[in-house]
Amino acid sequence: MKSLTDYARSRAFARTGWSASPERLNSPPLLYRFSVQPKAKRRIVLVAEFSIHPIGMGTSVGRYVKAAVRAMSRIPGLTVDVTPMSSVLEAESIGTILEAVEVSHRALRSMGAKRVSSSLRIDERLDKRRMMSDKIRGLERLRSHKT
């Protein structure tokens, strides 16, 4: 049996979002209160995969990656999702993505790195309004259809 929140997410109500109130879902009254926020407004964004590596600083580079992520987190308009192998960036302009690369390199140089290697892949889709989370939801939908 799906939870009430899962059920609400599977049914879109109104144009600006959805509501998960018990009355709306024809379910028995709940013993606890909960809140489900409306969907975020979709906008045209760039999604980028970014990784950075100091060369010659040993095998453990966690403190360098932490410094790069901390520097990127100060950039307004940038969303950072850290994964084990890279970070996924989301911004409305390519300038914001490139600023993230620049501040990351600067952070590693300030820690004494003499050589820095980085990799950047950018996905810029202009025909459809969507966010990084939309890509994840699309994959989850595909996975749920197979089971």
C-alpha positions as CSV (number, residue, x, y, z in Angstrom):
1,M,0.0,0.0,0.0
2,K,1.3,3.4,-0.9
3,S,1.8,6.1,1.7
4,L,-0.5,9.1,1.6
5,T,2.4,11.3,0.4
6,D,3.3,8.9,-2.4
7,Y,-0.3,8.8,-3.5
8,A,-0.5,12.6,-3.4
9,R,2.7,12.9,-5.5
10,S,1.3,10.6,-8.1
11,R,-1.8,12.8,-8.6
12,A,-1.2,16.4,-9.7
13,F,-3.9,18.9,-8.5
14,A,-4.2,22.3,-10.1
15,R,-1.6,24.0,-12.2
16,T,0.6,25.4,-9.4
17,G,1.1,22.2,-7.5
18,W,-0.8,19.6,-5.5
19,S,-2.3,19.2,-2.1
20,A,-2.1,16.2,0.2
21,S,-5.0,17.0,2.5
22,P,-6.9,13.9,3.7
23,E,-10.2,15.5,2.5
24,R,-8.9,15.8,-1.0
25,L,-7.7,12.3,-1.2
26,N,-10.8,10.7,0.3
27,S,-8.9,9.0,3.1
28,P,-9.6,8.6,6.8
29,P,-8.5,11.4,9.1
30,L,-4.9,11.2,10.1
31,L,-3.6,11.1,13.7
32,Y,-0.7,13.3,12.8
33,R,-0.2,16.5,10.8
34,F,1.9,16.8,7.8
35,S,2.7,19.3,5.1
36,V,3.5,18.8,1.4
37,Q,4.9,21.8,-0.3
38,P,3.7,22.8,-3.8
39,K,5.9,21.9,-6.7
40,A,8.7,24.3,-7.4
41,K,8.3,26.4,-10.5
42,R,10.1,24.8,-13.4
43,R,12.5,27.0,-15.2
44,I,15.1,26.6,-17.9
45,V,18.4,25.7,-16.2
46,L,21.7,24.2,-17.0
47,V,22.8,21.0,-15.4
48,A,26.5,20.3,-15.2
49,E,28.7,17.5,-13.9
50,F,31.9,18.7,-12.3
51,S,34.8,17.0,-10.7
52,I,38.1,18.5,-9.5
53,H,41.3,16.8,-8.4
54,P,44.5,18.2,-7.0
55,I,47.5,16.3,-8.5
56,G,50.5,15.4,-6.4
57,M,48.7,15.9,-3.1
58,G,48.5,12.3,-2.0
59,T,45.8,9.7,-2.4
60,S,43.3,11.2,0.1
61,V,41.8,14.3,-1.4
62,G,38.7,14.7,0.7
63,R,39.7,17.9,2.4
64,Y,40.4,19.5,-1.0
65,V,37.0,18.4,-2.4
66,K,35.4,19.8,0.8
67,A,37.1,23.1,0.3
68,A,35.9,23.3,-3.4
69,V,32.3,22.4,-2.4
70,R,32.3,25.0,0.4
71,A,33.5,27.6,-2.1
72,M,30.8,26.7,-4.6
73,S,28.1,26.7,-1.9
74,R,28.6,30.5,-1.5
75,I,27.6,31.3,-5.1
76,P,24.1,32.6,-5.3
77,G,21.8,30.9,-7.8
78,L,23.8,27.7,-7.8
79,T,22.5,24.3,-6.5
80,V,25.2,21.7,-5.8
81,D,24.5,18.0,-5.4
82,V,27.6,16.1,-4.2
83,T,27.9,12.5,-5.3
84,P,30.8,10.1,-4.6
85,M,32.5,10.7,-7.9
86,S,31.5,14.2,-8.9
87,S,29.2,17.1,-8.1
88,V,26.1,17.9,-10.1
89,L,25.5,21.7,-10.5
90,E,22.3,23.5,-11.5
91,A,22.1,27.2,-12.4
92,E,20.1,29.5,-14.7
93,S,23.2,30.8,-16.5
94,I,26.4,29.3,-17.9
95,G,28.3,32.1,-16.1
96,T,27.2,30.8,-12.7
97,I,28.5,27.3,-13.7
98,L,31.8,28.7,-14.9
99,E,32.1,30.8,-11.7
100,A,31.8,27.5,-9.7
101,V,34.7,26.0,-11.6
102,E,36.8,29.2,-11.1
103,V,36.2,29.4,-7.3
104,S,36.9,25.7,-6.9
105,H,40.3,26.0,-8.7
106,R,41.0,29.1,-6.6
107,A,40.2,27.2,-3.4
108,L,42.6,24.3,-4.2
109,R,45.4,26.7,-5.2
110,S,45.0,28.5,-1.9
111,M,45.5,25.1,-0.1
112,G,48.9,24.7,-1.8
113,A,47.9,22.5,-4.8
114,K,50.5,23.1,-7.6
115,R,48.4,21.3,-10.2
116,V,44.7,21.0,-10.5
117,S,42.7,18.8,-12.9
118,S,39.0,19.2,-13.4
119,S,36.3,17.9,-15.7
120,L,33.1,19.7,-16.7
121,R,30.1,18.4,-18.7
122,I,27.2,20.8,-19.3
123,D,23.6,19.9,-20.4
124,E,21.8,23.0,-21.6
125,R,18.3,22.2,-22.8
126,L,16.5,25.3,-24.2
127,D,13.3,23.7,-25.5
128,K,11.8,22.6,-22.2
129,R,11.5,24.1,-18.7
130,R,12.9,21.6,-16.2
131,M,15.0,21.3,-13.1
132,M,17.6,18.7,-12.0
133,S,15.0,17.0,-9.9
134,D,12.8,16.4,-13.0
135,K,15.5,14.1,-14.5
136,I,15.5,12.0,-11.3
137,R,11.7,11.8,-11.2
138,G,11.7,10.7,-14.8
139,L,14.1,7.9,-14.1
140,E,12.1,6.8,-11.0
141,R,8.9,6.7,-13.2
142,L,10.7,4.5,-15.7
143,R,11.9,2.2,-12.9
144,S,8.4,1.9,-11.4
145,H,6.9,0.9,-14.7
146,K,9.3,-2.1,-15.0
147,T,8.4,-3.5,-11.6
